[in-house]
């Protein structure tokens, strides 16, 4: 039985546990969920689904961070 899977995160190959969720991936990458959007295989995920959505071998994940700006 396979213990890890291969995914792509922002275009880079990454290995993770076969039972990992999107939330697990973000935690492993030390990314806080409050200011990010996650696209999984071209689907934008609702933040509430991060801990329910399991990653599968070959998945493509794009993580986009939001950065607050100042006022003019």
C-alpha positions in Angstrom: 0.0 0.0 0.0 1.3 3.5 -0.9 1.9 5.8 2.1 2.5 9.0 0.1 1.2 10.6 -3.1 2.8 13.0 -5.5 1.0 16.3 -6.2 2.0 19.7 -7.7 1.8 22.8 -5.6 2.2 26.1 -7.5 3.9 24.2 -10.3 6.4 22.4 -8.0 6.3 18.6 -7.3 5.4 17.8 -3.7 5.0 14.6 -1.7 2.3 14.3 1.0 0.6 11.6 3.0 -2.0 9.6 1.0 -4.7 10.6 3.5 -3.8 14.3 3.5 -6.4 17.1 3.2 -6.0 20.5 1.7 -5.9 21.8 5.3 -3.1 19.3 6.1 -1.1 20.6 3.1 -1.5 24.2 4.2 -0.4 23.3 7.7 2.7 21.4 6.4 3.6 24.5 4.3 3.0 26.8 7.3 0.4 28.8 5.5 -2.5 30.3 7.5 -5.9 29.8 5.9 -7.3 33.2 6.7 -5.8 35.0 3.7 -5.4 32.4 1.0 -7.5 31.0 -1.9 -6.9 27.5 -3.0 -7.5 26.1 -6.5 -7.6 22.3 -6.7 -7.5 21.0 -10.3 -8.9 24.3 -11.6 -11.7 24.4 -9.0 -11.7 27.2 -6.4 -12.3 25.6 -3.0 -14.5 27.1 -0.3 -12.4 27.6 2.8 -14.9 25.5 4.8 -13.9 22.5 2.6 -10.2 22.6 3.3 -10.3 20.1 6.1 -12.7 17.8 4.2 -11.1 17.7 0.7 -8.7 14.8 0.4 -5.7 15.2 -2.0 -5.2 12.5 -4.6 -2.2 11.4 -6.5 -1.5 13.8 -9.4 -3.6 16.7 -8.0 -2.6 20.2 -9.0 -2.9 22.8 -6.2 -2.5 26.5 -6.7 -2.3 28.6 -3.5 -2.8 32.3 -3.8 -2.1 34.7 -0.9 -3.9 38.0 -0.3 -1.8 40.9 0.9 -3.5 43.9 2.4 -2.6 47.3 1.1 -2.5 50.8 2.4 -4.8 53.7 1.5 -3.9 56.6 -0.8 
